[in-house]
Amino acid sequence: MQRATRTVVAPLARLIFQPVVEGRDHIPRSGPVILAANHLSFLDSVVIPLVAPRPVAFLAKQEYFRQPGLKGRLWRTCLTGLDAVPVARDGHRTAQAALEAALEVLARGGAFGIHPEGSRSRDGRIYRGRTGVAWLALTSGAPVVPVGLVGTDRIQPVGARLPRPGRIIVRFGAPLRFAATPGSPSGRLRRTVTDEIMARIGELSGQEPADAYNALSAGS
C-alpha cells in the first residue's frame, strides 16, 4: 500500500515542494531504525516517508482515521498508505501505549519516525526533546538517524488548512548508536541520550535552541 501511495503522491509532492534531500544514504536499508526529526508543520510526518528510501511509520491521531465523508476516506487512504499508526491522544496511558506501538514496529525490523519535541514549534525554535525517543533507542537497540527539516513551516504553517508551493529541505544525519539497556533505562540516561539526539537534529535544521519544553496542544 505504501509503495502505491509513494508512486502516486511522491511525484506530485516533488513538483509542489521541490524537496532537496541530503544524506539519504545514512538510512539503513533494512533492520530497525528510528528517524528522529524536528517538528515545524503537519507536513513533516508526510514528507519524510515520501523522500526516505524505505517505508517509515509515524504515529497519527486516531481522529484522522475517523473523519467522515470523502475527505475522511482520502485521509485514511493516505495515512494507511504511509504506514501511519493510529494512536489515541487522551488517557493517562497514551504516551506509554504510543511507545509500545513504536516498539512493535522496530521489533518487526521496521523504520519508525518520531518528533521528540512532541508538538510543532510555533516560533521556529527547536525545543527540548521528550525522553520517549531515548527509551525507544535504549530498549530496542535500534540506531537513531537525526533528521533536520527546513521550510515545512512556510509551506503549511500551524493553522493553515492547505499547503502552498515552496521548497523543503530534508537532511538525514549519520546514525547515532546507543547500547541497548536491559530493564528500564534510568531517567538520567534517557535525558542524556535525548539531549544528544536533539543537539544533532538542531545542527541539521539550523534552528535556534529553546531551553524549554514545547507546550502540547490538541492541534499538534
Buried (B, 14 or more C-beta within 10 A) or exposed (E): EBEEBBEEBBEEBBEBBEBEBEBEEBBBEEEBBBBBBBBBBBBBBBBBBBBBBBBBBBBBBEEBBEEEEEEEEEBBEBBBBBBBBBBEBEEEEEBEBBBEBBBEBBEEEBBBBBBBBBBBBBEEBBBBBBBBBBBBBBBBBBBBBBBBBBBBBBBBBBEEEEBEEBEBBBBBBEBBEBEEBEEEBEEEBBBBBBBBBBEBBBEBBEBEEBEEEBEEEEEB
